[in-house]
Amino acid sequence: MTMPGLALFYGGLVRGKNMLSVLGQCAGIAFIASLLWVAGLYSLAFKGTGGWIGDLSAVGLRGITTDRIAPGTSIPELLFVMFQMTFAIITPALYIGAVVERMKFSAVMLFSALWLAIVYAPVTKWVWGGGWLFQMGVRDLAGGIVVHATAGVSALVLAMLLGKRQGFPHHPHPPHKPSMVFIGAAMLWVGWFGFNAGSQLSAGGSAAMTMLVTHLSACSAALVWMLLEKIRNGKVGIVGMVTGLVAGLATITPASGDVGPLGAIAIGAIAAVVCYFAVSLIREKWHIDDSLDVFAVHGVGGILGTLLLSFFGQKFLGGLGIVKPIGEQLAIQSLALGVTIVWSAIATLVLFFLIKTTIGVRVSAEQEAEGLDRAEHGENDYPMGM
């Protein structure tokens, strides 16, 4: 998902002179996250009995042999390691969309490495690794808290600290290739089935229901987003269409193990309305240059879905009925979100200033005007520039 899907989705949304920089950032994060995951982050996230952080008993995947079964599952632990690695790869890649066209490649790489250790691994332990939130009964099948809330909040903080792109908001920065955005979104859509349904860790009825509700939420959100654009602008844009699609995918992610088809359709519709107006609020009212609307789509969507599962997971609303009563579950979900949001924001703030005082965070004004493809990578995707 990260290399082809997210890279093309984000790459098409930026100006042509920054296309390769986005591809490079997505690829670089995939490389470094994979090695760090094996080196020790998997162990910190899934090993040990601590409620806040794991231990280092599986550093370098020590002791995880080919015949070892992942605890609590029927699948090989090496497969579980690899599956969870994909989440560690895509989560930091999400916040790239908030800092495109102006953040140094070296800063992106260093920030992501530190962020994975300080934010992602602990939150994964809390929610998925048997930590304190898991023990309280938090529900998050595929990452509303672990992926979208962490990355979304960090994206918003980074966008505010880094500052606006040159000319924002007075001069538009339109996507240079909407068709590429569409292709990337389509690949994300298919890849999302693997994330959500795969999180059931088995091939059966639960995985089938998760795949179905993931698809239905995406379709519902896309249609409602299209309707909102038609009412507001008189036209339906392709970029808006697939942005709604991704909002529906992000929002159903935490709830995809708890809701039924009708609940998924409702969640998708709600996601489209809330995320659509969140985009307008952040970009047009607050003038925060979250360049590719990461917080409004992923952050808001993940937070919204994490809360809505308390309602639509109830049996009388078509859910599977495995969540606690609404009030109790909503309190647990809210606490988990609150702690995660605060932790992600503070850690991002500290890491930003650490990197700013060492290697620097933002490219020069001249490099930004030239484009990061040439300034940072010495290459152009489009010879004439765009």
URGIDA-V175261 format. One record per backbone hydrogen bond with DSSP energy under -1.0 kcal/mol. CO is the residue of the C=O (numbers start at 1). NH is the residue of the N-H. E is the energy in kcal/mol with one decimal. If there is no record, write none. Layout:
BEGIN
co={CO:CO}
nh={NH:NH}
e={E:E}
END
This chain:
BEGIN
co={1:2:4:5:6:7:8:10:12:14:15:16:17:18:19:20:21:22:23:24:25:26:27:28:29:30:31:32:33:34:35:36:36:37:38:40:41:42:43:44:51:56:58:59:61:63:65:68:70:75:76:77:78:79:80:81:82:84:85:86:87:90:94:95:96:97:99:99:102:104:105:106:107:108:109:110:111:112:113:114:115:115:116:119:120:121:122:123:124:124:125:126:131:132:133:134:143:143:144:145:147:148:149:150:151:152:153:154:155:156:157:158:159:165:167:177:178:179:180:181:182:183:184:185:186:187:188:191:192:193:197:198:204:205:206:207:208:209:210:211:212:213:214:215:216:217:218:219:220:221:222:223:224:225:226:227:228:229:230:237:238:239:240:241:242:243:244:245:246:247:248:249:252:254:255:255:258:260:261:262:263:264:265:266:267:268:269:270:271:272:273:274:275:276:277:278:279:280:280:281:282:288:289:290:293:294:294:295:298:299:300:301:302:303:304:305:307:308:308:309:311:313:314:314:315:325:326:327:328:329:330:331:332:333:334:335:336:337:338:339:340:341:342:343:344:345:346:347:348:349:350:351:352:353:355:361:364:365:366:367:371:372:373:373:382}
nh={6:7:8:9:10:11:12:14:177:176:18:19:373:22:23:24:25:26:27:28:29:30:31:32:33:34:35:36:37:38:39:40:41:42:60:44:45:46:47:54:132:59:61:62:64:65:68:77:73:70:80:81:82:83:84:85:86:88:89:90:91:94:97:98:99:292:102:103:363:108:109:110:111:112:113:114:115:116:117:118:119:120:121:123:124:125:126:127:128:129:131:134:135:136:138:137:147:148:149:150:151:152:153:154:155:156:157:158:159:160:161:162:163:168:171:181:182:183:184:185:186:187:188:189:190:191:192:195:196:197:200:201:208:209:210:211:212:213:214:215:216:217:218:219:220:221:222:223:224:225:226:227:228:229:230:231:232:233:234:241:242:243:244:245:246:247:248:249:250:251:252:253:256:141:258:259:320:264:265:266:267:268:269:270:271:272:273:274:275:276:277:278:279:280:281:282:283:284:285:286:288:290:291:293:297:298:299:300:302:303:304:305:306:307:308:309:310:311:312:313:314:321:317:319:318:329:330:331:332:333:334:335:336:337:338:339:340:341:342:343:344:345:346:347:348:349:350:351:352:353:354:355:356:357:360:104:368:369:370:371:375:376:377:379:385}
e={-2.8:-1.6:-1.6:-2.4:-3.0:-2.5:-2.4:-1.1:-2.0:-1.9:-2.4:-1.1:-2.1:-1.4:-1.7:-2.8:-2.1:-2.4:-2.5:-3.1:-2.3:-1.8:-2.3:-2.5:-2.7:-1.6:-1.6:-2.4:-2.2:-1.7:-2.4:-1.9:-2.3:-2.3:-1.1:-2.2:-1.9:-2.3:-2.1:-2.5:-2.2:-1.3:-2.4:-1.3:-2.0:-1.2:-1.4:-2.9:-2.0:-2.5:-1.8:-2.9:-2.1:-2.6:-2.6:-1.7:-1.2:-1.7:-1.7:-2.1:-2.1:-1.3:-1.5:-1.6:-1.7:-1.8:-1.2:-1.2:-2.0:-2.2:-2.2:-2.4:-2.8:-2.2:-2.1:-2.2:-2.9:-2.3:-1.2:-2.4:-2.8:-1.8:-2.6:-2.0:-2.5:-2.1:-2.5:-2.0:-2.6:-1.7:-2.0:-2.4:-2.3:-1.1:-2.1:-1.0:-1.3:-2.8:-1.3:-1.3:-2.2:-2.1:-2.2:-2.1:-2.3:-2.0:-2.3:-2.7:-2.5:-1.9:-2.4:-3.0:-1.5:-2.0:-3.4:-1.5:-2.3:-2.1:-2.7:-2.5:-2.4:-2.0:-2.2:-2.5:-1.8:-2.6:-2.5:-1.7:-2.9:-1.7:-1.7:-2.1:-2.2:-2.5:-2.2:-2.4:-2.2:-2.7:-1.9:-2.0:-2.4:-2.2:-1.7:-2.2:-2.6:-2.6:-2.3:-2.2:-2.2:-2.6:-2.3:-2.0:-2.4:-2.3:-2.3:-2.4:-2.5:-3.2:-1.2:-2.2:-2.1:-1.9:-2.3:-1.6:-2.3:-2.2:-2.2:-1.9:-2.9:-2.1:-1.8:-1.1:-1.3:-1.7:-2.3:-1.6:-2.6:-2.2:-2.0:-2.1:-2.6:-2.5:-2.1:-2.5:-2.7:-2.1:-1.7:-2.6:-2.9:-2.1:-1.9:-1.6:-2.2:-1.6:-2.3:-2.6:-2.5:-2.2:-1.1:-2.7:-2.5:-1.9:-1.7:-2.5:-1.8:-2.1:-1.6:-3.4:-2.8:-2.3:-2.8:-2.7:-1.9:-1.5:-2.9:-1.6:-1.5:-1.3:-2.6:-1.3:-1.7:-2.1:-1.4:-2.7:-1.8:-2.9:-3.0:-1.8:-1.8:-2.7:-2.5:-2.2:-2.4:-2.3:-2.7:-2.4:-2.1:-3.0:-2.2:-2.6:-2.7:-2.4:-2.6:-2.4:-2.2:-2.2:-2.4:-2.7:-2.5:-1.9:-2.0:-2.5:-2.5:-1.8:-2.4:-2.9:-2.5:-2.2:-2.2:-2.2:-2.3:-2.2:-1.1:-1.9:-1.9}
END
